[in-house]
Amino acid sequence: MAFLSDTLARVKPSPTIAVTTKAAELKAAGRDVIALGAGEPDFDTPQNIKDAAKRAIDAGRTKYTAVDGIPELKKAICAKFLAENGLSYAPNQITVGTGGKQILYNALMATCNPGDEVIIPAPYWVSYPDMVLLAGGTPVPVVATLENDFKITAAQLEAAITPKTKWFIFNSPSNPTGAGYSAAELRALTDVLMRHPQVWVMSDDMYEHLVFDDFTFVTPAQIEPGLYDRTLTCNGVSKAYAMTGWRIGYAAGPVALIKAMGTIQSQSTSNPCSVSQYAALEALTGPQDFLTENKALFQRRRDLVVAMLNQCPGITCPNPEGAFYVYPDISGCIGKTSAGGAVIANDEAFATALLQETGVAVVFGAAFGLSPNFRVSYATSDEALRQACLRIRAFCEGLQ
Ligand SMILES: Cc1ncc(COP(=O)(O)O)c(C=O)c1O
């Protein structure tokens, strides 16, 4: 009898975590490493949020809570959805979990049966296909190209839908490309979804607050109220409020789905950390100036990185609408040999040689379902970004 389960064989460890670990190892060995792999803000959680957590500890809010969230936080989440997205939900339509990741996982575990297909636009966040596989479903990637600014078209979505399609996972702004769908672009997709009533929509709005220039964030149930009864709108405090370690994510959707997700959570982790829930409550109800400051900071960094990467021979870097990632195309580098003698056969070879020869850690595109590319997380200091881009440029100039 095999010790490890068949389920385990279906999934692979997160490549973004692998890159972060490799970069940390090289750093510990004394190498000068600039890590552009991790998807988290480089600054601290705002003080008012940390203070709220301290008060929660002192007040003894350290016991089990209701499985899928304290009532105060659910109420605050309802208010957030109404004020920011024009979506009206009752507290029994809200679930709170241990990060956005657990929310998505609960939803897939609660709904996927063998043979169920889940449409995932690629490039995708690395965890979507593996979570679908863990839940017993079949991921169906639909590739968005550089030519279409990394966004899928209505025709592509229409062609991917079958009678077995259970979910369409939508993520805007996107990890890893930063691409954000405008209201008109999203409307084209929701029109398709309205013609296929068996398809549910999982909207991952994690980067809602990180949008630049005059881009306006929109979410499917807001654009098309006809989808309200089959949409799970997911969000969290991790990225917007620099709270990745606190592990709080949430979602709103139809009562039966929310209840089912709570059942999965009740037999796995129970409630998300009690103290973190009070911190998230402060994040959602306290001062919001932090969001505006953040946005300006990230926009400046995006501008810096896009401009510098476009000066690298062989690289084309589009200018994304949001999040804190860029996803440059490196077609012009493939087939060449680096100054250190590495053959750049694909984007994984590019990322490996780049790390070895320059100390810059990025995640290769194959991990996200579109090659040849790599992902840069620009959630780090301007100086580190400038240095990293100079090193990437020197590396590209050295390719023969
Ligand atoms: C698109 C997307 N969704 C969800 C998550 C998960 O966020 P959390 O840290 O709250 O689990 C991430 C984190 O990288 C993400 O990029």
The ligand as a Tripos MOL2 file, in Angstrom:
@<TRIPOS>MOLECULE
LIG
   16    16     1     0     0
SMALL
NO_CHARGES

@<TRIPOS>ATOM
      1 C1         -4.7370   36.3410   -7.1730 C.3       1 LIG1
      2 C2         -4.5510   35.9210   -5.7590 C.ar      1 LIG1
      3 N1         -5.5970   35.4140   -5.0980 N.ar      1 LIG1
      4 C3         -5.4990   35.0140   -3.8300 C.ar      1 LIG1
      5 C4         -4.3010   35.0990   -3.1510 C.ar      1 LIG1
      6 C5         -4.2360   34.5960   -1.7420 C.3       1 LIG1
      7 O1         -4.1650   35.5850   -0.8090 O.3       1 LIG1
      8 P1         -4.0410   35.2510    0.7250 P.3       1 LIG1
      9 O2         -2.6210   35.5840    1.1050 O.co2     1 LIG1
     10 O3         -5.0430   36.1270    1.4040 O.co2     1 LIG1
     11 O4         -4.3300   33.8090    0.9340 O.co2     1 LIG1
     12 C6         -3.1780   35.6160   -3.7910 C.ar      1 LIG1
     13 C7         -1.8770   35.6520   -3.1090 C.2       1 LIG1
     14 O5         -0.8250   35.6670   -3.6850 O.2       1 LIG1
     15 C8         -3.3110   36.0430   -5.1300 C.ar      1 LIG1
     16 O6         -2.2760   36.5600   -5.8020 O.3       1 LIG1
@<TRIPOS>BOND
     1     1     2 1
     2     2     3 ar
     3     2    15 ar
     4     3     4 ar
     5     4     5 ar
     6     5     6 1
     7     5    12 ar
     8     6     7 1
     9     7     8 1
    10     8     9 2
    11     8    10 1
    12     8    11 1
    13    12    13 1
    14    12    15 ar
    15    13    14 2
    16    15    16 1
@<TRIPOS>SUBSTRUCTURE
     1 LIG1         1 GROUP 0 **** ****
